[in-house]
């Protein structure tokens, strides 16, 4: 059976799930609540001194368009220029992000600068100068032994549920995420910087239910999300839970019904992007370091 793979988003639900729950009665045509850029902000929690901030964004296609929207909110809220370094790339994995920070996959033979830094190229200077860094990448090629492919598909035909989603299954992926954060803080060299992780919303909960795998996929999705949360927590990195924002606190709500997911059944609409920005903004702007 051919499955249409989702692999857009991923991260976790442990460190800081500050996203407000979505209203149960939000209609498909009702936009997400806008972010109030005039809300008073404790300026002691933001990186001091600069009139311009650099925002570095790593994600797969789940994050398309979000960095620019959030930058507009930040610019209005803090009266700064925000320079966006948007590395959102379809299918981006955590391995791709780590590779762009100068650590290629284990056993990879470096033959050129391109192979040294992978598909994103060298992003180290972006991070070294950043005030804000957002990280999300999927488990592809991380060595993870999970079988989330049974969940991250738009297919609705009956199928076997996932069975491999233990902490051990996700351990190699968690190690890659851990190494990404370690690399970021090495590059910023003790300078205060706002680092954020986000986890995956589940856009395909309706097809999962039709396929008879919804309950198991919720458990598996939560386990996947938790693996990123553990890595983030070890570095005091807040985790912004898009899973909570889109699927509710019990992770059983359909974001399509809220108008957050577009015609392809996977990617966000404008209101979905707004919901992600609202979640990021709600996490605050306290730097680490």
C-alpha positions as CSV (number, residue, x, y, z in Angstrom):
1,X,0.0,0.0,0.0
2,X,1.4,3.4,-1.0
3,X,1.4,6.0,1.8
4,X,1.8,9.7,1.4
5,X,4.4,10.6,4.0
6,X,4.0,13.7,6.2
7,X,7.5,14.2,7.8
8,X,7.2,17.9,8.2
9,X,7.3,18.7,11.9
10,X,8.7,17.3,15.2
11,X,10.0,18.2,18.6
12,X,8.4,17.6,22.1
13,X,6.2,18.3,24.9
14,X,8.2,18.4,28.1
15,X,10.3,21.5,28.7
16,X,7.8,24.3,28.4
17,X,4.3,23.8,27.0
18,X,3.1,27.3,27.2
19,X,0.6,27.2,24.3
20,X,-2.9,28.2,25.2
21,X,-5.4,25.4,24.4
22,X,-7.5,26.1,21.3
23,X,-11.2,26.6,21.8
24,X,-13.3,23.6,21.0
25,X,-15.8,25.6,19.1
26,X,-13.4,27.4,16.8
27,X,-14.9,27.1,13.3
28,X,-12.9,26.4,10.2
29,X,-13.4,29.9,8.9
30,X,-12.4,31.6,12.1
31,X,-8.8,32.9,12.2
32,X,-6.5,32.3,15.1
33,X,-6.4,35.0,17.6
34,X,-3.9,37.7,16.6
35,X,-0.9,38.5,18.7
36,X,-1.1,41.8,20.5
37,X,2.2,43.5,19.8
38,X,1.4,46.3,22.2
39,X,1.2,44.1,25.2
40,X,3.7,45.4,27.9
41,X,6.9,43.3,28.0
42,X,9.4,42.9,30.8
43,X,12.5,44.2,29.0
44,X,14.7,42.4,31.5
45,X,13.8,39.1,29.8
46,X,15.0,40.1,26.3
47,X,18.5,40.3,24.8
48,X,19.7,43.8,25.7
49,X,21.2,46.6,23.7
50,X,20.6,45.9,20.0
51,X,18.3,47.8,17.7
52,X,18.4,44.9,15.3
53,X,17.9,41.2,16.1
54,X,18.8,38.1,14.0
55,X,16.2,35.3,13.9
56,X,17.5,32.0,12.8
57,X,14.8,29.5,11.9
58,X,15.3,25.8,11.2
59,X,12.3,23.7,10.3
60,X,10.8,21.5,7.6
61,X,7.8,22.7,5.6
62,X,5.6,22.8,8.7
63,X,7.3,26.1,9.4
64,X,7.0,27.7,6.0
65,X,6.0,31.4,6.4
66,X,6.1,31.4,10.2
67,X,9.5,33.0,10.7
68,X,8.5,36.1,8.8
69,X,5.2,36.5,10.6
70,X,6.8,36.1,14.0
71,X,9.5,38.6,13.0
72,X,6.8,41.2,12.3
73,X,5.4,40.6,15.8
74,X,8.8,40.9,17.4
75,X,9.6,44.1,15.4
76,X,6.4,45.8,16.6
77,X,6.7,44.6,20.2
78,X,10.3,45.5,20.8
79,X,10.8,48.3,18.2
80,X,13.7,46.5,16.6
81,X,14.7,45.5,13.1
82,X,14.5,41.7,12.7
83,X,16.7,40.0,10.1
84,X,15.3,36.6,9.3
85,X,17.6,33.7,8.3
86,X,14.9,31.3,7.2
87,X,16.3,27.8,6.8
88,X,12.8,26.2,6.5
89,X,13.3,23.4,4.0
90,X,10.9,20.6,2.9
91,X,11.7,17.3,4.7
92,X,14.4,18.9,6.9
93,X,15.8,16.4,9.4
94,X,17.5,17.0,12.7
95,X,20.6,15.4,11.1
96,X,20.5,18.1,8.3
97,X,20.5,20.8,11.0
98,X,23.4,19.3,12.9
99,X,25.2,18.8,9.6
100,X,24.9,22.5,8.8
101,X,26.5,23.3,12.2
102,X,29.6,21.4,11.1
103,X,28.9,17.8,12.2
104,X,28.2,15.5,9.3
105,X,26.5,12.1,9.7
106,X,28.6,9.5,11.3
107,X,30.8,7.7,8.7
108,X,30.1,10.3,6.0
109,X,33.2,11.0,3.8
110,X,33.7,14.7,3.4
111,X,34.8,15.5,-0.2
112,X,33.9,19.2,-0.5
113,X,32.5,22.2,1.4
114,X,29.1,21.2,0.2
115,X,29.3,17.7,1.7
116,X,30.8,19.1,4.8
117,X,27.7,21.1,5.6
118,X,25.0,19.3,3.7
119,X,21.8,20.6,2.1
120,X,21.5,23.8,4.2
121,X,25.1,24.8,3.7
122,X,27.2,26.4,6.5
123,X,24.8,28.1,9.0
124,X,27.3,28.6,11.8
125,X,27.7,32.3,11.3
126,X,24.0,32.8,11.3
127,X,23.8,31.1,14.7
128,X,26.9,32.9,16.1
129,X,25.2,36.3,15.5
130,X,21.7,35.3,16.4
131,X,19.4,36.7,19.1
132,X,16.8,34.1,18.5
133,X,17.2,30.5,17.2
134,X,14.2,28.1,16.6
135,X,14.9,24.4,16.0
136,X,12.7,21.7,14.6
137,X,13.8,18.7,12.4
138,X,12.4,15.2,11.8
139,X,14.1,11.9,12.7
140,X,15.0,10.7,9.2
141,X,18.5,9.3,9.1
142,X,19.0,9.8,12.8
143,X,19.2,6.0,13.5
144,X,15.8,6.1,15.2
145,X,14.1,2.7,15.1
146,X,10.5,4.1,15.6
147,X,7.8,3.2,13.1
148,X,6.0,6.5,13.0
149,X,5.6,6.1,9.3
150,X,2.4,4.3,10.2
151,X,1.1,7.6,11.6
152,X,2.6,10.4,9.5
153,X,0.6,9.7,6.4
154,X,-2.6,11.0,4.9
155,X,-3.7,7.5,3.9
156,X,-7.0,6.4,5.6
157,X,-7.1,2.8,4.6
158,X,-7.0,0.3,7.5
159,X,-3.5,-0.7,8.5
160,X,-1.4,-2.0,11.4
161,X,-0.7,0.5,14.2
162,X,2.8,1.6,15.2
163,X,4.5,-0.6,17.7
164,X,8.1,0.8,18.0
165,X,8.0,4.1,19.9
166,X,9.8,3.5,23.2
167,X,12.4,5.8,24.6
168,X,15.1,3.4,23.3
169,X,13.6,3.7,19.8
170,X,13.9,7.5,19.8
171,X,17.3,7.6,21.7
172,X,19.4,8.2,18.5
173,X,17.1,11.0,17.4
174,X,17.2,12.5,20.9
175,X,21.0,12.4,20.8
176,X,21.0,14.4,17.6
177,X,18.7,17.0,19.0
178,X,20.9,17.2,22.1
179,X,23.9,17.8,19.9
180,X,22.2,20.5,17.9
181,X,21.6,22.5,21.1
182,X,25.1,21.9,22.3
183,X,26.4,23.2,19.0
184,X,24.2,26.3,19.1
185,X,25.5,27.2,22.6
186,X,29.1,26.6,21.6
187,X,28.7,29.0,18.7
188,X,27.0,31.7,20.9
189,X,29.8,31.3,23.4
190,X,27.9,32.2,26.6
191,X,26.1,35.2,25.1
192,X,22.4,35.5,26.0
193,X,20.3,34.1,23.2
194,X,16.7,33.0,22.9
195,X,16.7,29.4,21.8
196,X,13.3,27.6,21.2
197,X,12.3,24.2,20.1
198,X,8.9,23.3,18.8
199,X,7.1,19.9,18.4
200,X,4.9,18.5,15.7
201,X,1.3,19.2,15.3
202,X,-0.7,16.2,14.0
203,X,-2.6,17.2,10.9
204,X,-3.7,13.7,10.0
205,X,-5.7,12.6,13.1
206,X,-8.8,12.2,11.0
207,X,-7.2,9.7,8.6
208,X,-5.7,7.9,11.6
209,X,-9.1,7.5,13.1
210,X,-10.5,6.1,9.8
211,X,-7.6,3.8,9.5
212,X,-8.2,2.4,13.0
213,X,-4.8,3.6,14.4
214,X,-5.7,6.8,16.2
215,X,-5.3,5.7,19.8
216,X,-1.9,4.1,19.1
217,X,-0.7,7.0,17.0
218,X,-1.5,9.5,19.8
219,X,0.7,7.5,22.2
220,X,3.4,7.2,19.6
221,X,3.2,10.9,18.7
222,X,3.5,11.8,22.4
223,X,6.5,9.6,22.8
224,X,8.2,11.1,19.8
225,X,7.4,14.6,21.1
226,X,8.8,13.7,24.6
227,X,12.1,12.6,23.1
228,X,12.7,16.2,21.9
229,X,11.5,17.6,25.2
230,X,14.1,15.6,27.1
231,X,16.9,16.9,24.8
232,X,15.6,20.5,25.1
233,X,15.3,20.3,28.9
234,X,18.9,19.3,29.3
235,X,19.9,22.7,27.8
236,X,17.1,24.7,29.5
237,X,15.6,25.3,26.1
238,X,11.8,26.1,26.2
239,X,9.7,23.8,24.1
240,X,6.8,25.4,22.4
241,X,4.1,22.8,21.9
242,X,2.5,23.1,18.5
243,X,1.0,19.7,19.3
244,X,-1.0,21.2,22.1
245,X,-1.8,24.3,20.1
246,X,-3.2,22.4,17.2
247,X,-4.5,19.2,18.7
248,X,-5.5,20.3,22.2
249,X,-4.2,19.2,25.6
250,X,-5.4,15.7,25.1
251,X,-4.0,15.6,21.5
252,X,-7.2,14.3,20.1
253,X,-8.6,17.4,18.3
254,X,-8.5,17.7,14.5
255,X,-6.7,20.9,13.4
256,X,-8.4,20.7,10.0
257,X,-11.7,21.4,11.7
258,X,-10.1,24.6,13.2
259,X,-9.0,25.8,9.8
260,X,-5.4,25.4,10.6
261,X,-4.6,22.8,7.8
262,X,-4.8,23.5,4.1
263,X,-6.2,21.5,1.1
264,X,-3.3,19.1,1.0
265,X,-4.2,17.8,4.5
266,X,-0.7,18.5,5.9
267,X,0.5,22.1,5.7
268,X,-0.7,25.1,7.6
269,X,-3.1,27.8,6.3
270,X,-2.7,31.5,7.3
271,X,-4.7,30.9,10.5
272,X,-2.5,27.9,11.2
273,X,0.7,30.0,10.8
274,X,-0.9,32.6,13.1
275,X,-1.5,29.9,15.7
276,X,2.1,29.0,15.6
277,X,3.2,32.6,16.0
278,X,0.8,33.0,18.9
279,X,2.3,30.0,20.6
280,X,5.9,31.3,20.1
281,X,5.0,34.7,21.4
282,X,3.2,33.2,24.4
283,X,6.5,31.4,25.4
284,X,8.1,34.7,26.1
285,X,11.4,36.2,25.2
286,X,13.8,35.2,28.1
287,X,17.3,34.5,26.8
288,X,19.5,31.6,27.9
289,X,23.0,32.3,29.0
